[in-house]
Amino acid sequence: MKKILKQDGFTLIKAKDSQDRCLAVKKIHEQNAFTLIEMMIVLLVITVLLIITIPNITKHNSTINTKGCKALVKMVEAQVQAYEMDKKTVPTSMEVLQSEGYLNEEQATCSNGARITIDAKGEVKVTSGT
C-alpha cells in the first residue's frame, strides 16, 4: 500500500507492506523555479564562453583581412598581365586599368584600408592605408 502526502512543496511517498510496516519513505522536493545560485552559475558559464570566443573572432577577422588583401593583389597582378597581353604595353597606374575596364574603383583598396598601386614597371605593390 502506498500513501502519498503533499505539503509545503514536498511530496512524501510512504510504502507499507500487508502488515502495516513502513518499508520506505521517499521525500521529493517540488521545485518550481530556478534559484539565484543556479542563475548565477549559468551567467558565469556564458561569461566564460564569451571571454574565450571573442579574442578568437577578432584574431580570425584580421587573418581574413590579410588573406583577402593578398588575394586582391594576385587578382590585380592577373589584370596587369591581361592588360599587357591585350595592349602590348605595361600599365603605369591603377587608374589606367580602371579607365580601360580591367578593374573597378573598389579594387584599388584592400578591406583593411591598404591601397594597391602599380609602379612604372607594372609591379603591383601594397601601401599601408590611412
Secondary structure as GFF3:
##gff-version 3
##sequence-region A 1 130
A	DSSP	beta_strand	2	7	.	.	.	ID=ss1
A	DSSP	beta_strand	10	16	.	.	.	ID=ss2
A	DSSP	beta_strand	22	29	.	.	.	ID=ss3
A	DSSP	alpha_helix	36	87	.	.	.	ID=ss4
A	DSSP	alpha_helix	94	99	.	.	.	ID=ss5
A	DSSP	three_ten_helix	105	108	.	.	.	ID=ss6
A	DSSP	beta_strand	115	118	.	.	.	ID=ss7
A	DSSP	beta_strand	124	127	.	.	.	ID=ss8
###
